[in-house]
């Protein structure tokens, strides 16, 4: 293992020198791969599928009083139930008091936490360097009378603006800058000051870090990205340990109706089975690519938390088990970045990240991120490592000649 490898080895859940988990051990003792392929499956029934197909139903038979079970498709669906149980098992293995709620998209999940917990006069702390739609969220919260404070992710800067806050929103690693903050430190301090803590776990996934185990009240993520990993599903989720907080988020979902379709939920659950396999290859590819770019003359501001000299590596190594599939770097000009993207053969020029096919984009084209014109957000896929790295290095060389 190199110094920049994730903390765990093999399936990423047990450290060097530990033996394999027995199938008789508790769910918390199982490896990530074992847990991923079995998470959320119902008890086996003879002649029934191991993963039941999607349930397409707007309503269910409901004679008599509406108590218990499934009643209406906006409230619950058996296909969601299987997926939500699976995600809970990944976010907090072995915890019986954790519940997950799925949504139509990652932004639906983010909105559900923010708008279910905040009222006019409350204060929320948002990352100033987070996902590009957060400024729109900022505007809407302000319109509703919520005071919004912002702070950068690096250096736990949120501590300086926490006093009086109702909710602290953390995004770590940040998107697209890949800064990391100390979740446990921030959660402890926020709770001491009376604030709730939500962590956007999209980039890390539950196989990279488990925010609830680090003290967060909510773990929120876009399942559109690496969790499902094929670029064909929009999905979001909120995982929470507190029953009252969960109920408030569920109520918001019921009011807004931001629910996932049963087909999307089923596809997401099916995709979870390969999460550990995909994550390990994609993390390895991201690390190999970052190492290959370290000495390239035209690359500046290279960031990947798995590199031992990355500014975020020390704290990332303490709280993350995998460092993610995203690498960011800057090329000298907009023209050079666009020429580089055009020269790639194995990488799609597309937004989003976390898919089995590598993608890259010039992030400034959207206008919402405070990054240079030549800033590239690169998402490593599951291609053969040597092929992917060779394609990137070739594209850098070709683009240098193309723009003179």
N, C-alpha and C positions, 0 to 999 in steps of 0.2 A: 504494500500500500504506500502511495506517495503521501507527502505531508498534506497535500491539498485534497486528498480523498475525503468523502464523508466520514463521519464519526463511526458509523456502523459498517459492517462488512456483510457480504453475502446478500441476504434479504434486507439488510439495512436496519434490522430491529434488534439484533443482538451484537454485543461487542466482541472484540477479538478474545479468543480463549473460551468463550461460552459454548457449551454443547448445544445440539439441536433440541428444540422443544418437543415434548411428547404430545400426541394428540389428546391425551387425557388431561393436559394442563389447562389452566383457565385461558379464556380468549386473549387476555392481556399478555400471556406468555408466548403466543403463537407468532410466527414470523409474518412479515408484511405480505408476502406472496400467498401464504396459506390463508391469511385473513381475507385478502382481496378476492380470491376465487370463491370463497364461501360466505362472504358477508351478505346478510339479509335474506338468505335462502330460507324458505319455509321448511317445516319438518317434512321428511320424505313420505309420500303416499304412493302405494303401489299403483302402477300404470299412469301416474301423473308426471308431468315434466318437472325437472329439477328446478327450473326457473319458469314459473307460469307466464303465459303470454299476457300482453297488455289487455286490461279490462276497459272496454269502450262503453261507458255508461254515463248518461246525464242524471239518471235517477235509478233507484233500487226498489225492490219490493219492500213496502213499509206498512203492513197492517197494524192497526192499533196505535198505541202511544209511540212517538219517535224517540225511543231510548236505546242507546248503544248501537254499535255496528255502523254500517254505511247507509246513508240516507240520500244525499244529494251530491252530485259530482263536483260542485265548487268547494265543498267542505273536505271530502276525503275520497280516496280511490285506492283499492287494494294494490294497484301497481305502484302508486306513490309509497304506500306503506312499506313494501319490500325494499325500495330504494332508500327511503329515509332511515330504515333500520340499518341498512348496509353502511351508509355514510356515518351514522352514529358509531358503528363498530370501528370504523377507521379513524374517526376524529378522537374517540375516547375509548380505546379497547378495554373491555371488562367493566365499564361503568354502566350501571343499571338506571341511573338517574338522569341520563342525557337523552335529549330528544332532538331530532332534526326535522325541519320543515323545508320542503322543496318549492321552488318558484319558477316562473316562466323564463327568467334570465337572471344573470348576476346583478344587474341594476335593480331588478325587482326585489331581490333579497336585501341589497344594501338599503334601498328605500324603506323596506318593511321595518328594519331595525331603527333607522333614524326617525321615521315619522310615527312609529308606534311608541317611542320612548320620549320624544321631545315635545314640549309645549311652548307657547309664547312666553317669553321671559327666561327660558332656560338657556344655558350656555353649552355649546359643543366645540370640541377641539378636533379639527380635521388636518390631515397632512397637507402641507403647501406644495408638495412635490409628488402627489399621488396620481391616481388614474384621472385621465383628462376630462371625464364627466363630473368630477367632484366640484369644479367651479360652478357648473349648472346647479348642482345640489346646494351649493353655498347660496346662490341667488334665491332658490326656492325657500330654503330655510329662513333666510333673512326676511323674505316677503311674509312669512308666517309669524314673524316676531321673535325668532330664535337668534341669539347672538352667536355668531360663528367666529372662532379664532383659528388661526392656522399657524403651523410650525413645521419646519423641515424634519425629515425622519432622522437624519444623521445626528449623532451625539445626544440622543434622547432630549431634543430641544423642546419637546412637548411639556416637560416639567416646568418650564418657565411661564406657561400660560394656563396651567391646570386649575388654579384657585377659583372656586365657585362653579366649576364645570359640572354638568349633569352626565355628560358622556364624552369619553375619549375614544376617537377612532384612529386605529393604527393600521398602516399598510406596510408590511415588512416581509420580504424585500419590497422596496417601493418600485412602482412601475411608472416610467421606464428606467429610472436612474440606478436602481439596485442598491440603494442604501438600506441598512439594517439597523433596527433599534432593539433595545433590551426589553422584551415583552414582560418578563417577570418583574423587573425593576419598575417599569411604568405602571403595570397593573397594581402592584403593591402600593405605590404612591397615590395612584388615582383612587383606589379604594379607601385609603387613609383620609383622603380629602372628600369622600362621599360621591365619587363619580363611578359610573359603569364603564366597562371597557369592551370594545368590539375590535376584533382583528380581522382584516381582510387576508385570508389565507390562500388566495387564488394562485399566486405564483409558486408558493411552496408546496401546496397540497397537503393532505393529512400524512402523507409519507415523508414529507420534508420537515414539518413541525406540527405540533398539536397545541394550539393556543389555549384551550381550556386547561390543559395540564400546566401551562405557564401562568395561569391565574386569570385569564380573560373570562368575561361573562358570555360573550358571543364569539363564535367562529363563523365567519361569513365568507362565501366564495362564489365565484362564477364557475359552474361546472362545465361551461362551454369550452374551457381551456384544457389543461392537462388531465383533469379528473376523468373526462370522457375521451379526449385525445384524438378524435378523428375529424374534427372540424365540421360536423354535420348536425350538431345539437346545440340549441340555446337552452341554458338551464342555470339556476342559482339555488343556493341553499343557506340556511341559518341553523347552526347547531348551538344548543344552550343547555346548561345544567339546571337552571332555576325554573321550576314549574310555572311560577307566576309570570316571569319574563317571557317564557315560551308562549303562554296563553295570550299575552298581549300582541306578540308577533303573529300568532295564528289568527287572532281577531282582525288584524290589519289585512292579512291575506284574504280573509273572507269578505271584508268590505270592498277591497280593491279588485279582487278576482284575478290576481296575478298568478295563476296556477299553471303548472306544467301540463302538457298533453300526455295522455297515457302512453302513446308511442314513444315520445321523447324520454319519458321516465323509464320505460322498459329498455330502450337502447342504451341509456346511461347506465343502468344496472348491469346489463350485459357487458358494457365496456369496462366496468370496474374490475372484471376478472383479470384483465391484462395490465392493470395500472402499475403494479410493481415491475413487471417486465419492461413496460414502456419507460417508466421513470428511470430505471437503472441505465438503459441504453441512452436515453436522451440526456441524462445528467453526465454520463461518460463522454458523450459527444460534445456537450457544452464545455466541459473542462478541457478536452483535447483542443477544441477550437480556440478557447481563450489562451491556452499555452502557446499555440501556434501563432497567435496574433501579438504576443507580448513584445516581440522584437521587430515587428514590421515597421518600416520607416514611415509609412503613410498613416498609421493607426495611432490615434491619441485617445486619452480618457477611457481606456479599456476598463470595463468593470465586469467582474464575476465573483460572487462571494466565495467560491471554492478556491480561488487563487490565494496562496498563503500571503502574498503581499497586497491583496486587496484591502482597502480601508475598512471594509465590513467583515473581513474574515474572522477576526477574533471572536466577536460576539455571535456571528453566524455559526461558528463551530461549537459554541456552547449551547445553542438552542435549536439548531437544525440538524436533522439526520441526513438530509440530502439538500444540495444547494440550488436545485432548479435547473431548468433547461434554457434560460434566457441569458444571453450575453449582450452587452451594449458597448459600442465604441463609436468614435467620430472620425470621419474622413475629411480631408481639407476643405472641400467645397460642396455645395449642392450638386453641381454638375458631376463631380467625381463620385458622389454617393449614388446618383441616378445611373451613371455609367456602370458602376460596380453591380448594382442590382440587376441591370439589364444583361450583364455578362454571365450571371449565375445560371447554371444548367440544372442543378439538383435542388434548387431552392426557389420557392414561389414568392413573388412579390405580393404579399398579402398582409392584412392586419390580423390582430389576435396572436395567440401563441399557444404552445403546449401540444400541438398536433404531431402525429407520427411522421408527417412530411414537413421538412424544415421550411420555415418562412422567414422573411426579413422585410423590413420596410424603413424608408426614410421617415422618421417619426414626425419631423417638423411639418410634413405636408398637411397634417390635420390642424395645425395652428394652436392646439390646446396645451402643448407641453413646452416648458421653458428650457429648450435644448437647442444646440447649434443646428444650422442648416444641413450639415453633413452627418448628423447623428443617426446611427443605425441601431435598431432593436432587432436582434437576431434570435430566433427561436430554433434550437437544435432539435431535429426530429430523430427518427429511428434508423436512418440510413447507416450503412457501414461507415465506421469512423474515418478510415483512410480516404474513402471516396468523398465524404463530405468536406473534410479539411482540404483535400487537394482541389476541389471545386472552388472553394472560397479563395484559396491562395492564387489560383489561376485567374479568377475573376478580378482580384486586386491588381494583378500584373497587367491584364488586358485593359482594365479601366484606366490605369495610369497612362498607357500609351494612347488611349482613345481621346483623352482630354488634354494631352500634351503635358 
